[in-house]
Amino acid sequence: MTGTQLLILVLVTLVIAGTVELAQHRRNLRKIPIRIHVNGTRGKSSVTRLIAAALREAGRTTCAKTTGTMARMILPDGRELPIFRPAGANVIEQKRIVATAAAYGVEALVVECMALQPELQSLSEFKLLNATHAVITNARPDHLDVMGPTDELVATAMAGMTPVHGKLYTAERTHLACLRAAAEDRGTELITVDEEQVAAVATAELEQFTYTEHADNVALALRVCADLGVDRAVALRGMQKCRPDPGALSQHEVDFFGKQLVFFNGFAANDPVSTRQLWELAVRKTPSVEVRIAVFNCRVDRPDRSLQLGSEFSRWSPADYVVLMGTGTYVFARAAARAGYDPSRLMVVEELRTEEIFERIVSLAPCNAMIMGMGNVGGLGIDLARYFANRATLRSAHA
């Protein structure tokens, strides 16, 4: 056999194998009558979990997959398994998720979109999930280096995962025209959750969650579940049992040698809009503290995020000190100083270990302080959050 013949044989074999694999994937999709694809800048992991929990409570056999802080496969009984990624994150892993769900014989599969590049967001929908229902929580200025440079282009990129002849749900308001155009183009019904529907989620209902859950997320999940025939009370009961994503906002009270510290884990909020909302929430919840300390975990490969947060932070309720950890902190420091924040109140702790960062932060607190972690959850972010959580008093609870 000549080299050319061998090459042709290999190519033909690959084409046949690919065709067989695609056919099997399509068969798996057809076995799952309800396929829900969840996207958005902020809240998509939470909404994925909320919808899945509500469907389980209603007796629907459901699998879910979140990307979030830690990639997880949520089984029909609520157990969670880590996603094995031998070669790193890749959208093709969604095929494994679909195959696993099909093997469990589920009625519904709820999947968080893991793609960032606009073309991959479309591919994820058209080739991998073929959703019957899609959710775009919101479109805010994040990952601008990939989907930007404007938040309008972020919305356009996310609109790429709009299904064909399905339903698209959103709580986005600013860029609704973009989502409406995509829905009309694909013959999909656009269903919006407005402020009135969000306000209908009572404070008493939110207080039943063991962590801080946002009314927008709950209202959006309730709207999807209502269309799937789940009673509101049943859906809420399931949602309130929901295990939070590791990146969900949590609060821990620490008594450190007489110093009363309240730590908020907001590392998973990446864009300035969401981060500011969480910071202001933490400020409101701790009106009597003497010192407020903002901790930003920076990443040298995310300079746009550091630039955004550093430029915007001076417009928020003031922090007495800002601690910069991680890598590439100079981008944040320079942006904050240019925006008017006092450089003498910036503490840079690059290359320090988690316990050393903890000690530096605590040294800034006189008697009591509010401390909030923001910026990036990866690396030291989740390590520092765990460090505070492990030292929390018995009074600590999820915020």
C-alpha positions in Angstrom: 0.0 0.0 0.0 1.4 3.4 -1.0 1.6 6.4 1.3 -1.2 8.1 -0.6 -3.5 5.0 -0.3 -2.7 4.8 3.5 -3.5 8.5 3.9 -6.8 8.1 2.1 -7.6 5.0 4.2 -6.9 7.0 7.4 -9.1 9.9 6.3 -12.0 7.6 5.3 -11.7 5.8 8.7 -11.8 9.1 10.5 -14.8 10.3 8.6 -16.7 7.1 9.2 -15.8 7.2 12.9 -16.9 10.8 13.1 -20.2 10.1 11.4 -21.0 7.2 13.7 -20.1 9.3 16.8 -22.3 12.1 15.6 -25.2 9.7 15.0 -24.8 8.3 18.5 -24.8 11.8 20.0 -28.0 12.7 18.2 -29.7 9.5 19.4 -28.7 10.4 23.0 -30.2 13.9 22.5 -33.5 12.4 21.3 -33.7 10.3 24.4 -33.8 13.5 26.6 -37.1 15.4 25.9 -36.2 18.5 27.9 -32.8 20.1 27.2 -32.1 23.4 29.0 -29.1 25.4 28.0 -28.1 28.2 30.5 -25.8 31.2 29.6 -25.1 34.7 30.9 -22.5 36.8 32.5 -23.6 36.3 36.1 -25.9 33.8 37.8 -25.8 31.0 35.2 -24.4 28.4 37.6 -27.0 29.3 40.2 -29.9 29.3 37.7 -28.8 25.9 36.4 -28.8 24.5 39.9 -32.2 26.1 40.8 -34.0 24.8 37.7 -32.6 21.3 38.3 -33.5 21.3 42.0 -37.0 22.4 41.2 -37.5 19.7 38.6 -36.2 17.0 41.0 -38.6 18.2 43.6 -41.4 17.9 41.1 -40.5 14.2 40.5 -38.8 14.8 37.1 -35.7 12.7 36.6 -33.1 15.3 36.0 -29.3 15.7 35.5 -27.5 18.9 35.5 -24.0 20.2 34.7 -22.4 23.3 36.0 -19.1 24.9 35.0 -19.0 27.7 37.6 -16.3 27.7 40.2 -15.8 23.9 39.9 -17.2 21.9 37.1 -19.8 19.4 38.4 -22.2 16.8 37.1 -25.3 16.7 39.3 -27.1 13.3 39.2 -30.8 12.6 39.5 -30.5 12.0 43.3 -28.7 15.3 43.8 -25.3 13.9 44.2 -22.4 15.8 42.6 -19.4 14.4 40.8 -16.4 16.4 39.6 -15.9 16.6 35.8 -12.7 14.9 34.7 -10.7 17.0 32.4 -7.5 15.3 31.4 -6.7 17.9 28.7 -8.4 21.0 30.3 -11.8 22.5 29.7 -13.2 21.8 26.2 -16.8 22.3 24.9 -16.7 18.8 23.5 -17.1 17.5 27.0 -20.8 18.3 26.7 -21.1 15.1 24.6 -20.1 13.1 27.6 -22.6 14.9 29.7 -25.4 14.2 27.3 -24.4 10.5 27.0 -24.3 10.2 30.9 -27.8 11.8 31.2 -29.2 9.6 28.5 -27.8 6.5 30.3 -29.7 7.6 33.4 -32.9 7.8 31.3 -33.6 11.4 32.4 -36.5 13.5 31.4 -34.6 16.7 31.7 -31.0 17.9 31.3 -29.9 21.4 32.5 -26.5 22.4 31.2 -24.5 25.6 31.9 -22.9 27.0 28.7 -19.1 26.8 29.0 -18.1 28.5 25.8 -16.7 32.0 25.6 -15.8 32.5 22.0 -18.8 33.6 20.0 -18.4 30.9 17.4 -18.1 28.2 20.1 -21.3 29.4 21.8 -23.2 28.8 18.6 -21.4 25.4 18.1 -22.3 24.4 21.6 -26.0 24.9 20.9 -26.3 23.7 17.3 -23.9 20.7 17.4 -23.9 19.6 21.1 -27.2 20.4 22.9 -30.0 21.4 20.5 -31.8 22.9 23.5 -35.6 22.9 23.8 -35.3 25.8 26.3 -32.5 28.3 26.7 -31.7 30.9 29.3 -29.5 34.0 29.2 -29.4 35.4 32.7 -27.9 38.8 31.8 -25.2 40.4 29.5 -22.6 42.4 31.4 -19.1 43.7 30.6 -16.9 40.6 31.3 -14.5 38.6 29.1 -14.3 41.7 26.9 -11.1 40.4 25.4 -13.0 37.5 23.9 -16.6 38.7 23.5 -16.1 42.5 23.6 -14.9 45.1 23.6 -18.4 46.4 24.5 -21.2 44.8 26.6 -23.4 45.0 23.6 -21.1 42.6 21.8 -21.2 40.4 24.8 -24.9 40.2 24.4 -24.5 39.5 20.7 -22.1 36.6 21.4 -24.4 35.1 23.9 -27.3 35.4 21.5 -25.4 32.9 19.4 -26.7 30.0 21.6 -30.3 30.9 20.9 -32.0 27.6 19.9 -34.0 27.1 16.8 -37.8 26.8 17.3 -37.5 26.7 21.0 -37.9 29.1 24.0 -35.4 31.7 25.2 -35.8 33.1 28.7 -33.9 36.2 30.0 -33.8 38.7 32.8 -31.6 41.0 30.7 -33.1 44.4 30.0 -30.4 46.7 28.5 -29.7 44.5 25.5 -33.1 43.0 24.9 -33.3 44.2 21.3 -30.2 42.0 20.4 -31.8 38.9 22.0 -35.1 39.6 20.4 -33.5 39.8 16.9 -31.8 36.5 17.5 -35.0 34.8 18.6 -36.9 36.1 15.7 -34.2 34.9 13.3 -34.4 31.4 14.7 -38.2 31.2 15.1 -37.8 31.0 18.9 -40.2 32.5 21.5 -38.5 35.1 23.7 -39.8 35.2 27.2 -38.6 38.1 29.5 -38.6 38.3 33.2 -39.3 41.9 34.2 -38.9 43.8 37.4 -42.5 43.0 38.5 -41.8 39.3 38.3 -38.6 39.7 40.2 -40.4 41.8 42.9 -42.9 38.9 43.3 -40.1 36.8 44.8 -40.7 37.8 48.5 -37.9 38.5 50.9 -39.3 35.8 53.2 -38.9 33.3 50.4 -35.3 34.3 49.8 -34.5 34.0 53.5 -35.3 30.3 53.3 -32.2 29.7 51.2 -29.1 28.7 53.1 -27.0 31.2 51.1 -27.5 34.5 49.4 -29.6 33.9 46.3 -30.7 36.7 44.1 -34.4 37.4 43.3 -33.5 37.7 39.6 -32.1 34.2 39.5 -35.1 32.7 41.4 -37.7 34.6 39.2 -36.0 33.4 36.0 -35.8 29.8 37.2 -39.4 29.9 38.4 -40.5 31.2 34.9 -38.8 28.3 33.2 -40.3 25.8 35.6 -43.8 27.2 35.3 -43.6 26.6 31.5 -42.6 23.0 32.3 -45.7 22.5 34.4 -44.0 22.7 37.9 -46.2 24.3 40.6 -44.6 27.5 42.1 -44.7 26.2 45.7 -43.1 22.9 44.6 -40.4 24.6 42.6 -39.5 27.0 45.4 -39.3 24.1 47.9 -36.9 22.3 45.7 -34.8 25.5 45.1 -34.6 26.2 48.8 -33.0 22.7 49.2 -30.5 23.5 46.5 -26.8 23.1 47.3 -25.1 26.4 46.3 -22.4 26.6 43.8 -19.0 26.9 45.5 -18.7 30.4 44.1 -22.0 31.6 45.6 -21.8 34.6 47.9 -21.2 33.3 51.4 -20.6 35.0 54.8 -18.4 33.8 57.6 -17.9 35.3 61.0 -14.4 34.8 62.5 -13.3 35.6 66.1 -9.5 36.0 65.7 -8.0 36.6 69.1 -10.8 39.0 70.0 -11.0 40.7 66.6 -14.5 40.2 65.2 -14.2 39.7 61.4 -17.0 39.2 58.9 -15.7 37.7 55.6 -17.8 37.7 52.4 -16.7 35.4 49.6 -17.5 37.3 46.4 -14.6 36.0 44.4 -16.8 34.4 41.7 -18.3 37.8 40.6 -16.1 38.9 37.8 -17.7 41.8 36.1 -17.8 45.3 37.7 -21.6 45.5 37.8 -22.1 42.3 39.7 -19.1 42.9 41.9 -20.3 46.3 42.9 -23.8 44.9 43.7 -22.2 42.3 46.1 -19.9 44.9 47.7 -22.8 47.2 48.4 -24.8 44.3 49.8 -21.9 43.5 52.2 -21.7 47.1 53.2 -25.4 47.2 54.0 -25.2 44.0 56.0 -22.4 45.3 58.2 -23.3 48.9 59.1 -21.4 49.0 62.4 -17.9 47.7 61.5 -15.0 50.0 62.1 -13.0 49.0 59.0 -14.0 47.8 55.5 -11.3 45.8 53.6 -11.6 44.9 49.9 -9.5 42.0 48.8 -9.0 41.6 45.0 -7.5 38.5 43.6 -5.9 39.5 40.3 -4.7 37.4 37.4 -2.0 38.4 35.0 -3.9 36.7 32.1 -7.0 38.8 32.9 -5.6 42.3 32.7 -8.9 43.7 31.3 -10.8 42.5 34.4 -8.2 44.1 36.8 -8.3 47.4 34.7 -12.2 47.4 34.9 -12.4 46.8 38.6 -9.5 49.1 39.5 -11.1 51.9 37.5 -14.6 51.4 38.9 -13.9 50.7 42.5 -13.4 54.3 43.6 -17.0 55.0 42.7 -18.4 52.4 45.2 -19.0 52.8 48.9 -15.5 53.4 50.2 -13.1 50.8 51.5 -10.6 51.7 54.1 -8.0 49.4 52.7 -7.6 47.4 49.4 -5.5 44.2 49.5 -4.2 43.0 46.1 -3.2 39.4 45.8 -2.6 37.0 42.9 -0.6 38.1 39.8 -0.5 41.2 37.7 -1.7 43.4 40.6 0.0 46.4 39.2 -2.7 46.8 36.6 -5.4 47.1 39.3 -3.2 49.4 41.5 -2.4 51.7 38.6 -6.0 51.9 37.5 -7.2 52.5 41.1 -4.7 55.3 41.7 -5.6 57.0 38.4 -9.3 56.8 39.4 -8.5 58.7 42.7 -8.0 55.9 45.3 -5.4 56.7 47.9 -2.3 54.6 46.9 -1.2 54.5 50.6 -4.2 52.4 51.4 -3.3 49.7 48.8 -1.5 46.6 50.2 0.1 44.3 47.6 0.6 40.7 48.8 1.8 39.0 45.6 3.7 35.8 46.0 2.6 35.3 49.6 1.1 32.1 50.9 -2.6 32.0 51.9 -1.9 32.0 55.6 0.4 35.0 55.2 -2.2 36.9 53.2 -4.7 36.1 56.0 -2.3 37.6 58.6 -1.7 40.7 56.6 -5.5 41.3 56.2 -6.2 40.7 59.9 -3.4 43.2 60.8 -5.5 46.0 59.1 -8.4 45.3 61.4 -8.5 47.1 64.8 -11.4 45.4 66.7 -14.0 44.5 64.0 -14.0 44.6 60.3 -15.8 43.6 57.1 -13.6 41.8 54.6 -14.7 40.9 51.1 -12.9 38.9 48.5 -13.5 39.8 44.8 -12.0 39.6 41.4 -11.2 36.0 40.5 -12.1 32.8 42.3 -9.3 30.7 40.8 -6.1 30.0 42.5 -5.7 31.9 45.8 -9.3 33.2 45.7 -10.9 29.9 46.6 -8.0 29.1 49.0 -8.5 32.3 51.0 -12.2 31.8 51.1 -11.7 28.3 52.5 -9.1 29.7 55.0 -11.7 32.1 56.4 -14.5 29.5 56.3 -12.4 26.9 58.2 -11.9 29.5 61.0 -15.5 30.7 61.2 -17.3 30.6 64.5 -20.4 28.4 65.0 -22.5 31.5 64.4 -21.3 31.7 60.8 -23.8 30.9 58.1 -24.1 31.2 54.4 -25.2 34.8 53.6 
